[in-house]
Amino acid sequence: MRVKKAEQVCEELARTVGAAPDSCVIAWTGDDAPKIVFATGHTDAVLQQRAGDLVGQPAGALFSGGERAARDLAALCANVPAAEQRPMMRGGAPFPAQLLLRGVAGGAVALVRDLTAGQQQANAALRAEDLARFASLVAHEVRNPLSAVKIALQTLERHGTLAPNDLKRTSIALREVLNIELLLNEVLEFARPPSLSLIPGDPRSPVQEAVAGVEAEWSNRGVRIALHLPERMAPGTLDPVRVRTAVKILCRQAALATEEVGGGTVEVAVQEADSGWGLSVVDAGRTLTAEQREKAFVPFTPHRARGSGLGLAVVARIAREHGGSARFEERPAGGNAIYVTFAA
């Protein structure tokens, strides 16, 4: 085999793929005992050996079919380039690889691409999709009977004929049902694929609808929600369903924080911004630490003793989908303030 020609082809292929971390190039002879004559690229990552250490080794050690596979591949590309997807060997274990083959006098050159990373990403995507589907199924199956329980408890609470101890137990049960409902809604929203249905509209409308819905839930729990809206706002482009979802999550979490300290008022305000509009939600609850505020928008990092840690992650995602952001603001007087922006 003309080694110089093999080296030239190897270097040419290496330049083609650049610094791709999942690729390397090798050349080997096509005789009865094929040997590796040249190697370059990320051989450490792909084959777990340095390029220089590969030279002189039996080429069959790289293929699950041994020497015969190395000879067959050399014969396959002797006249025309070829592409193969087959297992290769590293550290004595097979891994999926794609080979782009070119024949050279007396042997072959192959661009080897490790398919493991791509396969892992595909598997992770499938697992995430399955998890989202499962979470959605469970949430829907639980939420329907839970709604019936909530309505029954609310009816008992409003009836006014229960003994004081029974009324207290009913209120506790209703509070737990609302907490579970909040958790299910957060899981459903987090599992939902990111998608927007943008339409022109007044941002105040979905905010008002969301606040009204949450306020009805908390009116008997010592929490009031005060909404402050400008008299006029320029219409924007938004997904009203997703905006309502974000506002409901913010108001419910603020209401929970306020209830934990004995009740009070949650302040919700909408204002126009330079490139869109903003929404602030202020609660009178226990002030979060700087570390808790920093991690609050990261999934599965709850900032309360109970909770999924998904609510604010969903809010941040909805804001990003609208070209905005979500952040905590300093509250020297205590409590917590979250400010969310939406592009027009």
Salt bridges, closest charged atoms under 4 A:
GLU12 OE2 - ARG102 NH1 2.96
ASP22 OD2 - ARG113 NE 3.18
ASP53 OD2 - ARG50 NE 3.12
GLU67 OE1 - ARG71 NH1 3.81
ASP72 OD2 - ARG68 NE 3.81
GLU84 OE1 - ARG86 NH2 3.24
ASP114 OD2 - ARG90 NH1 2.89
GLU129 OE2 - ARG133 NH2 2.85
ASP130 OD1 - ARG133 NH1 3.01
ASP166 OD1 - ARG169 NH1 3.03
GLU176 OE1 - ARG306 NH2 2.80
GLU181 OE1 - LYS150 NZ 3.11
GLU189 OE2 - ARG192 NH2 2.72
GLU189 OE1 - ARG242 NH1 2.46
ASP202 OD2 - ARG204 NH2 2.65
GLU209 OE1 - ARG244 NH1 2.76
GLU217 OE2 - ARG252 NH2 2.78
GLU259 OE2 - ARG221 NE 3.08
GLU267 OE1 - HIS228 NE2 2.53
GLU291 OE2 - LYS295 NZ 3.17
GLU321 OE1 - ARG242 NE 3.72
GLU329 OE2 - ARG327 NH2 3.22
GLU330 OE2 - ARG293 NH2 2.99
